[in-house]
Amino acid sequence: MAAPITLDGWYVFHDLRRVRLHDWKSLGQTRAQALMRDWADFANRQYDVQRNREGSFGQFVVSGNKADLLFIYMRPTLSELNDVKAQFASTDLADVTESVYSYVSVVELGGYLAKPGVDIEQDEALQARLKPTMPVHSHVCFYPMNKRRQGADNWYMLPPEERREFLKAHGMIGRQFAGKVKQIISGSVGLDDWEWGVTLFSDDPLHFKKLVYEMRFDESSARFAEFGPFYVGVQVDNDGISDWMMSCVSASSRNAESR
């Protein structure tokens, strides 16, 4: 049975980090502000890369305790993602944070989207999806997933026609959220521990719940989908991440003064 053809775009690095609060609070406001200025310089370089259409970048404050921060980088090659990783390691922010989860993948689209006789590299609409600018929506949801390979519920042993019918029904649910949720699907077979990474963007996080809930009742998900951890957060700019980080220091300083 032949494997379906995929179209592959930019490589993606999801970097989820926790702030080491003891180290961060011990800096005091003056050093902490200097650290955030250093971070802004780094982030601005990433935004410059995005403006030049040489990659993409987003920063997020994560809800819950699984992580504090999420940085998403996209680049044309894995080597360039490694360079970004090294550049981050040189920042002061790297000294007060630690990685709690990371994910490496590549933006993936179905091969059926390629129009016969059209050069994929010259198809502007397709290239925009394969090399996406970070959506500006205020919220993000990221999770990895697999297709099940168990007994009768083995996705990879289904005939192509049956897979297409499942995906068609699955896609109809997604269309209900057109304009409400933007998604970037990235393939990770052979690149990371799961088979796909799903990154959703929306201005209303409740849409994440409603979309995933609807998908649960779709047969292709009910029978074949296995989900990893979910991470939800708020997209921020340089001022936003600085405000959030500095609020931890400010609260610590107020508590110290009150004692």
C-alpha positions in Angstrom: 0.0 0.0 0.0 1.6 3.3 -1.1 2.0 6.1 1.4 0.1 9.3 0.6 2.1 12.1 -0.7 2.6 15.2 1.6 3.7 18.7 0.9 6.2 20.0 3.4 7.2 23.5 4.3 9.1 25.2 7.1 10.4 23.3 10.1 8.8 24.1 13.4 10.3 24.2 16.9 7.9 24.5 19.9 9.9 25.4 23.0 8.0 25.2 26.2 9.8 26.6 29.2 9.3 27.1 33.0 10.6 30.2 34.8 12.9 29.3 37.7 11.1 31.7 40.0 13.8 31.6 42.8 16.5 32.6 40.3 14.3 35.2 38.6 13.0 36.9 41.8 16.5 37.0 43.3 17.7 39.3 40.5 15.7 42.3 41.7 13.9 44.8 39.5 16.9 46.6 38.0 18.7 43.5 36.7 15.3 41.9 35.8 14.5 44.9 33.6 17.9 44.7 31.9 17.3 41.0 31.2 13.9 41.8 29.6 15.6 44.5 27.4 18.1 41.8 26.3 15.2 39.5 25.5 13.4 42.2 23.5 16.6 42.5 21.3 16.5 38.8 20.7 12.8 38.7 20.0 13.0 41.7 17.6 15.6 39.8 15.5 13.1 37.0 15.3 10.3 39.3 14.2 12.7 40.8 11.6 13.2 37.3 10.2 9.4 37.0 10.0 9.0 40.3 8.2 11.6 39.2 5.7 9.6 36.0 5.0 12.6 33.9 6.1 10.8 32.3 9.1 8.2 32.9 11.7 8.1 33.6 15.4 5.6 33.8 18.3 5.8 34.1 22.0 3.1 33.1 24.5 2.4 33.0 28.2 1.1 29.5 29.0 -1.9 28.9 31.3 -1.6 26.2 34.0 1.5 24.7 35.6 2.8 22.5 32.8 4.9 25.5 31.5 5.1 29.2 31.8 6.3 30.3 28.3 6.0 29.0 24.8 8.1 30.1 21.9 7.3 28.9 18.4 10.0 29.3 15.7 9.7 28.3 12.0 12.7 28.1 9.7 13.5 26.6 6.2 15.9 24.1 7.7 16.6 22.1 10.8 20.1 23.7 10.9 18.5 27.1 11.1 16.3 26.0 14.0 19.5 24.7 15.7 21.0 28.2 15.2 18.0 29.8 16.8 18.3 27.4 19.8 21.9 28.4 20.3 21.0 32.1 20.0 18.3 31.7 22.6 20.8 29.9 24.9 23.0 33.0 24.8 20.2 35.2 26.1 19.8 36.1 29.8 16.3 34.7 29.8 17.8 31.2 29.1 19.6 31.5 32.4 16.4 31.8 34.5 14.2 29.3 32.5 14.4 25.6 31.8 12.9 23.5 29.1 9.9 21.4 30.2 8.8 20.2 26.7 9.8 20.7 23.1 8.6 19.5 19.8 10.2 19.4 16.3 8.1 19.0 13.2 7.6 20.4 9.7 4.5 22.2 8.3 2.6 19.6 6.4 -0.3 19.7 3.9 -2.0 16.9 1.9 -0.5 16.2 -1.5 -4.0 16.5 -3.0 -3.7 20.3 -2.7 -1.1 20.4 -5.4 -2.8 21.6 -8.6 -1.9 19.5 -11.7 0.6 21.2 -13.9 1.3 24.0 -11.3 4.7 24.5 -9.9 4.3 24.3 -6.1 7.0 26.9 -5.5 5.1 29.4 -7.7 1.7 28.7 -6.1 1.5 31.8 -3.7 -1.6 30.5 -1.8 0.1 27.1 -1.2 3.4 28.7 -0.2 1.6 30.9 2.3 0.3 27.8 4.0 3.6 25.9 3.9 5.5 28.9 5.2 3.0 30.7 7.4 3.4 34.0 9.2 2.5 33.5 12.9 -1.3 34.1 13.2 -2.1 37.3 15.2 -4.9 35.7 17.2 -4.7 36.3 21.0 -4.8 32.6 22.1 -2.9 29.4 21.2 -3.5 25.7 21.8 -0.8 23.2 20.9 -1.0 19.4 21.2 0.8 16.4 19.5 -1.2 13.4 18.2 -1.0 10.0 16.6 -3.1 7.9 14.4 -3.9 4.6 16.2 -2.4 1.3 14.9 -4.3 -1.3 16.9 -6.2 -4.3 15.5 -9.2 -3.3 13.4 -8.5 0.4 14.2 -5.2 0.6 12.3 -5.3 3.8 10.3 -2.4 2.9 8.1 -4.0 -0.4 6.9 -7.2 1.3 5.7 -7.8 1.5 1.9 -7.0 5.0 0.5 -10.7 5.5 -0.4 -11.8 4.9 3.2 -9.2 7.2 4.6 -10.3 9.9 2.2 -13.9 9.6 3.4 -12.9 9.8 7.0 -10.8 12.9 6.3 -13.6 14.5 4.3 -16.0 14.1 7.2 -13.3 15.3 9.6 -12.7 18.4 7.5 -16.4 19.3 7.5 -16.2 19.8 11.2 -13.2 22.1 10.8 -15.1 24.2 8.3 -17.6 25.0 11.0 -14.9 27.0 12.7 -13.6 28.8 9.6 -12.8 32.4 10.6 -12.8 31.5 14.3 -9.9 29.1 14.5 -6.6 29.1 12.5 -4.7 25.8 12.5 -1.2 24.8 11.5 -0.6 21.1 11.1 3.0 19.9 11.2 4.2 16.4 10.5 6.7 14.8 12.9 7.0 11.2 11.8 10.7 10.4 12.2 11.3 13.8 13.8 9.7 13.5 17.2 7.8 11.1 19.5 4.4 11.8 18.0 3.2 11.8 14.4 1.7 15.3 14.1 1.7 18.5 16.0 -1.5 20.6 15.9 -1.3 24.3 16.7 -4.6 26.2 16.9 -5.0 30.0 17.1 -8.2 31.9 18.1 -9.3 35.1 19.7 -11.7 33.0 21.9 -10.1 30.0 23.7 -13.6 28.5 24.1 -13.4 27.7 20.4 -10.6 25.3 21.2 -12.8 23.3 23.5 -15.8 23.3 21.1 -13.6 22.3 18.1 -11.8 19.4 19.9 -15.1 18.3 21.5 -16.8 18.2 18.1 -13.9 16.2 16.8 -14.2 13.7 19.6 -17.5 12.5 18.1 -16.1 12.2 14.6 -15.5 8.6 13.8 -12.0 9.2 12.5 -11.0 10.7 15.9 -13.1 8.3 18.0 -11.5 5.3 16.4 -8.0 6.4 15.3 -6.8 9.5 17.2 -4.5 9.5 20.2 -3.7 12.8 21.8 -0.7 14.0 23.8 -0.6 16.9 26.3 -2.5 20.1 25.6 -0.8 23.5 26.2 -3.0 26.6 26.1 -1.7 30.2 26.3 -2.0 33.9 25.4 0.0 35.5 22.6 2.1 38.4 23.8 4.5 41.0 22.3 7.7 42.1 23.9 5.9 44.4 26.3 3.4 41.7 27.2 6.0 39.1 28.1 8.0 41.8 30.0 4.9 42.9 32.0 4.1 39.3 32.9 7.7 38.5 34.0 8.1 41.7 35.9 4.8 41.2 37.7 6.5 38.2 39.5 9.4 40.4 40.6 7.1 43.2 41.6 5.0 41.0 43.8 8.1 39.5 45.4 9.5 43.0 46.1 6.2 44.1 47.6 6.1 41.1 49.9 9.7 41.7 51.0 8.9 45.3 51.8 5.9 44.4 53.8 8.0 42.1 55.9 
